[in-house]
Amino acid sequence: MIVVDSSVWIDYFSGVVNIQTDKLDGILGQGPVAIGDLILTEVLQGFRHDKDYKAVRSLFEDVTICEMLGTKMAIKSADNFRSLRRKGITVRKTADVIIATFCIEQKLPLLFSDKDFKPFVEHLGLVEF
């Protein structure tokens, strides 16, 4: 199973062609794709028109949606944020810390285009797809 971040979904739905959207296009319908509840929120809140919102929401019915946060994950996410901060790295968005930590803990690769995930790959073992 591969978790796909909102940075890739947003590009994909906007018609942006890049390495990540090509990878997403290649795996859709070929294997299990997952998103987190936080990712679902980030993607869906971006649609201005009800028609587009409903179409994408319907598409996500065929995607595994993972609940990414609970007490243990909240503490582990804070630990990871603090670990990176001790190395002089500050991640800009709490949601990215939670998403990366979830993937690390569940041993799931993450497809992303957001550079904030790179420190998790370099220092904490996040697997980039």
BELNOR-V994944 format. One record per backbone hydrogen bond with DSSP energy under -1.0 kcal/mol. CO is the residue of the C=O (numbers start at 1). NH is the residue of the N-H. If there is no record, write none. Layout:
co=[CO,CO]
nh=[NH,NH]
This chain:
co=[2,3,5,5,6,7,8,9,10,11,12,18,19,20,21,22,23,24,27,27,32,33,34,35,36,37,38,39,40,41,43,44,49,50,51,52,53,54,55,56,58,59,60,64,66,70,71,72,73,74,75,76,77,78,79,80,81,82,84,85,93,94,95,96,97,98,99,100,101,102,103,109,110,111,114,115,117,118,119,120,120,127]
nh=[34,111,8,9,10,11,12,13,14,16,15,22,23,24,25,26,27,28,30,31,2,64,4,66,40,41,42,43,44,45,46,47,53,54,55,56,57,58,59,60,61,62,63,35,37,74,75,76,77,78,79,80,81,82,83,84,85,86,89,88,97,98,99,100,101,102,103,104,105,106,108,3,129,5,117,118,121,122,123,124,126,110]
